[in-house]
Amino acid sequence: MPSDASPINLTHHFLIAMPGLNDELFGKSVVYLCEHSAKGALGLIINKPSDITVADLFDKVDLPLRRRELAAQPVFRGGPLQTERGFVLHEAMGEAQPVGTDETPPAVAQAIRAALAATDDDDTPAAEADEADDPEAPAPAPSVYASSLRVGDLEMTTSRDVLEALSSGAGPQQVFVSLGYSSWGEGQLESEITENSWLTVEADPRLIFDTPVEQRYDKAMALLGLQAWMLAPGSGHA
């Protein structure tokens, strides 16, 4: 990006893959961006279900599931990184640290670091890697859950306590569960947008929680007044 270009913040936005993006995972994907700053971006693909259900996941982590309405819900492929780690999107439940202001990215990065503390350095998102040694990074604001980031009216939780709440029959009403996440390094996402790999639009949580999986890509396009057939591969503007 040009040095005089204004920085963009696409936190709480959808990335919509352009029809010409040929990738097994990211092709025809819709990504919800949980964090975007000058240091990089982190998000979850919301329309690529895996072959396991929420009930399967709870069996895997040795927890009962007393929220039976969630049992058959698919667990999604959130991205290619940390595919054994769970990420839960849900409505805001407490005073989690909000995202999207100049003051909050260090706290966001710190919370993500805590959630991913057991992972290898090579799998650490660029945003958190660059700020890992920042002694001035403030502690995240209190939340109902141990590792949770406020993103608009939603939270992304990576700690086991949200699963324990669901296991007991409590927890958030609206729940999206993924294994793995997607990450972009400094300037990488901006470059991909410039190359017409992605369209962007402000996120609508109804697309995450209320829209059938097979309709999410088309419905995300519709937020821009577009349909996929209107965009020939390689054309369009984000």
C-alpha positions as CSV (number, residue, x, y, z in Angstrom):
1,M,0.0,0.0,0.0
2,P,1.2,3.5,-0.6
3,S,2.8,5.1,2.3
4,D,0.3,8.0,2.3
5,A,-2.7,5.7,2.2
6,S,-5.1,5.9,5.1
7,P,-5.1,2.6,7.1
8,I,-8.2,0.5,7.0
9,N,-9.7,-1.4,9.8
10,L,-11.9,-4.3,8.7
11,T,-12.6,-5.7,12.2
12,H,-16.2,-6.9,12.3
13,H,-16.4,-7.2,8.5
14,F,-16.9,-10.1,6.1
15,L,-14.3,-11.0,3.5
16,I,-16.1,-12.5,0.6
17,A,-13.9,-14.5,-1.8
18,M,-14.1,-13.3,-5.4
19,P,-15.2,-16.0,-7.9
20,G,-11.7,-16.2,-9.3
21,L,-10.1,-17.1,-6.0
22,N,-9.2,-20.8,-6.6
23,D,-8.3,-22.4,-3.3
24,E,-9.7,-25.6,-1.7
25,L,-10.5,-23.8,1.6
26,F,-10.8,-20.2,0.8
27,G,-12.6,-20.5,-2.6
28,K,-16.2,-19.3,-2.2
29,S,-15.5,-18.6,1.4
30,V,-16.9,-15.9,3.7
31,V,-14.5,-14.9,6.5
32,Y,-15.6,-13.0,9.6
33,L,-12.7,-10.8,10.7
34,C,-12.3,-10.7,14.5
35,E,-9.3,-8.4,14.3
36,H,-7.6,-6.2,11.8
37,S,-4.9,-3.7,12.5
38,A,-1.6,-2.5,10.9
39,K,0.0,-5.6,12.3
40,G,-2.2,-8.1,10.5
41,A,-5.6,-9.8,10.6
42,L,-7.3,-12.8,12.1
43,G,-10.7,-14.3,11.2
44,L,-12.9,-17.3,11.0
45,I,-14.4,-18.9,7.8
46,I,-18.1,-19.1,8.5
47,N,-19.4,-21.2,5.6
48,K,-17.1,-24.2,5.4
49,P,-18.5,-27.0,7.7
50,S,-16.3,-29.9,8.7
51,D,-17.5,-33.5,8.9
52,I,-17.9,-33.3,12.7
53,T,-20.8,-31.9,14.8
54,V,-20.8,-30.0,18.0
55,A,-21.9,-33.2,19.7
56,D,-18.8,-34.9,18.3
57,L,-16.6,-32.1,19.5
58,F,-17.9,-32.4,23.1
59,D,-17.3,-36.1,23.0
60,K,-13.8,-35.4,22.0
61,V,-13.1,-33.0,24.9
62,D,-14.9,-35.3,27.4
63,L,-17.8,-33.0,28.2
64,P,-21.5,-33.8,28.1
65,L,-23.7,-31.5,26.0
66,R,-26.9,-30.5,27.6
67,R,-27.7,-28.0,24.9
68,R,-29.4,-30.5,22.7
69,E,-30.4,-27.9,20.1
70,L,-26.6,-27.5,19.3
71,A,-25.8,-31.2,19.0
72,A,-26.3,-31.6,15.2
73,Q,-24.8,-28.2,14.4
74,P,-21.6,-28.5,12.3
75,V,-18.2,-27.5,13.6
76,F,-16.7,-25.2,10.9
77,R,-13.3,-25.1,9.4
78,G,-12.3,-21.7,10.6
79,G,-9.0,-21.6,8.7
80,P,-5.7,-23.5,8.1
81,L,-4.0,-22.6,11.4
82,Q,-4.4,-24.4,14.7
83,T,-7.0,-26.8,13.4
84,E,-7.1,-28.7,16.7
85,R,-8.1,-25.6,18.7
86,G,-11.6,-24.5,19.1
87,F,-12.9,-20.9,18.5
88,V,-16.5,-20.0,19.6
89,L,-18.3,-16.9,18.2
90,H,-21.3,-15.9,20.3
91,E,-23.3,-12.8,21.4
92,A,-21.5,-10.6,24.0
93,M,-21.8,-12.0,27.5
94,G,-19.7,-9.6,29.6
95,E,-17.3,-6.7,29.6
96,A,-14.9,-8.1,27.1
97,Q,-12.3,-5.7,25.7
98,P,-13.8,-4.0,22.6
99,V,-11.9,-4.1,19.3
100,G,-11.4,-1.5,16.6
101,T,-9.9,1.5,18.3
102,D,-6.4,2.7,18.4
103,E,-6.1,1.9,22.1
104,T,-7.3,-1.7,22.0
105,P,-5.1,-3.8,19.6
106,P,-2.4,-4.5,22.2
107,A,-5.0,-5.9,24.6
108,V,-6.6,-7.9,21.8
109,A,-3.2,-9.4,20.8
110,Q,-2.5,-10.2,24.5
111,A,-5.7,-12.0,24.9
112,I,-5.1,-14.0,21.7
113,R,-1.6,-14.8,22.9
114,A,-3.0,-16.2,26.2
115,A,-5.5,-18.3,24.4
116,L,-2.8,-19.7,22.1
117,A,0.0,-19.9,24.6
118,A,0.5,-23.7,24.1
119,T,1.0,-23.4,20.4
120,D,4.3,-23.3,18.4
121,D,5.7,-19.9,17.5
122,D,5.5,-20.6,13.8
123,D,1.7,-20.8,14.1
124,T,1.3,-17.5,16.0
125,P,-0.7,-14.8,14.2
126,A,1.5,-12.0,13.0
127,A,-0.5,-9.4,15.0
128,E,0.3,-11.2,18.2
129,A,3.9,-12.1,17.3
130,D,4.8,-8.5,16.7
131,E,3.5,-7.4,20.1
132,A,4.4,-10.4,22.2
133,D,7.1,-8.6,24.0
134,D,5.3,-5.3,24.5
135,P,5.7,-4.5,28.2
136,E,3.1,-1.7,27.9
137,A,0.3,-3.9,26.5
138,P,-2.6,-3.5,28.9
139,A,-4.4,-6.5,30.3
140,P,-7.7,-7.3,28.6
141,A,-10.9,-6.0,30.3
142,P,-12.8,-8.6,32.4
143,S,-15.1,-11.0,30.5
144,V,-17.4,-13.8,31.5
145,Y,-14.9,-16.2,29.9
146,A,-11.2,-16.4,30.5
147,S,-10.0,-15.7,26.9
148,S,-12.6,-13.7,25.0
149,L,-12.4,-10.8,22.6
150,R,-15.3,-8.3,22.0
151,V,-15.9,-7.8,18.3
152,G,-18.8,-5.5,17.7
153,D,-21.8,-7.0,19.5
154,L,-20.1,-10.5,19.5
155,E,-17.3,-12.2,21.3
156,M,-14.8,-14.7,20.1
157,T,-13.9,-17.1,23.0
158,T,-11.0,-19.6,22.9
159,S,-11.1,-20.8,26.5
160,R,-12.6,-24.1,27.6
161,D,-15.0,-22.4,30.0
162,V,-17.4,-21.5,27.3
163,L,-17.7,-25.2,26.4
164,E,-18.2,-26.0,30.1
165,A,-21.0,-23.5,30.2
166,L,-22.7,-25.1,27.2
167,S,-22.1,-28.5,28.7
168,S,-24.1,-27.5,31.8
169,G,-27.0,-26.3,29.7
170,A,-26.1,-22.6,30.1
171,G,-23.8,-20.3,28.0
172,P,-24.6,-18.1,25.1
173,Q,-27.8,-18.6,23.1
174,Q,-26.2,-18.0,19.6
175,V,-23.1,-20.1,19.0
176,F,-20.8,-20.7,16.1
177,V,-18.0,-23.2,16.7
178,S,-14.9,-23.6,14.5
179,L,-11.6,-25.5,14.6
180,G,-8.7,-23.4,13.3
181,Y,-8.5,-19.8,12.3
182,S,-7.3,-17.7,9.4
183,S,-4.5,-15.2,9.7
184,W,-2.8,-12.5,7.5
185,G,0.6,-10.8,8.2
186,E,1.3,-7.1,8.0
187,G,0.0,-5.7,4.8
188,Q,-0.9,-9.1,3.4
189,L,-4.7,-8.8,3.5
190,E,-4.5,-5.3,2.1
191,S,-2.5,-6.6,-0.8
192,E,-4.9,-9.4,-1.5
193,I,-7.8,-7.0,-1.5
194,T,-6.0,-4.7,-3.9
195,E,-5.4,-7.8,-6.2
196,N,-9.2,-8.4,-6.2
197,S,-9.1,-11.6,-4.2
198,W,-11.7,-10.4,-1.7
199,L,-14.7,-8.2,-1.4
200,T,-15.5,-6.6,1.9
201,V,-18.7,-5.6,3.7
202,E,-19.7,-4.8,7.3
203,A,-20.7,-8.0,9.0
204,D,-24.2,-9.0,9.7
205,P,-24.4,-11.5,12.6
206,R,-27.6,-12.9,11.2
207,L,-25.5,-14.4,8.4
208,I,-23.4,-16.3,11.0
209,F,-26.2,-17.6,13.3
210,D,-29.4,-17.6,11.3
211,T,-28.6,-18.2,7.7
212,P,-28.3,-21.8,6.3
213,V,-24.7,-22.6,5.5
214,E,-25.3,-23.2,1.8
215,Q,-26.8,-19.7,1.5
216,R,-24.1,-17.7,3.3
217,Y,-21.9,-16.9,0.3
218,D,-24.7,-15.6,-1.8
219,K,-26.3,-13.8,1.1
220,A,-22.9,-12.1,1.9
221,M,-22.7,-11.0,-1.8
222,A,-26.3,-9.7,-1.5
223,L,-25.1,-7.4,1.3
224,L,-23.2,-5.6,-1.5
225,G,-26.1,-5.8,-3.9
226,L,-24.2,-8.4,-6.0
227,Q,-24.6,-11.9,-7.2
228,A,-21.6,-14.1,-8.0
229,W,-22.5,-14.5,-11.6
230,M,-22.1,-10.7,-12.0
231,L,-18.4,-11.0,-11.3
232,A,-16.2,-12.6,-13.9
233,P,-13.0,-14.1,-12.5
234,G,-10.3,-11.5,-12.0
235,S,-12.8,-8.5,-12.1
236,G,-14.5,-6.5,-9.5
237,H,-13.3,-4.0,-6.9
238,A,-13.1,-4.5,-3.1
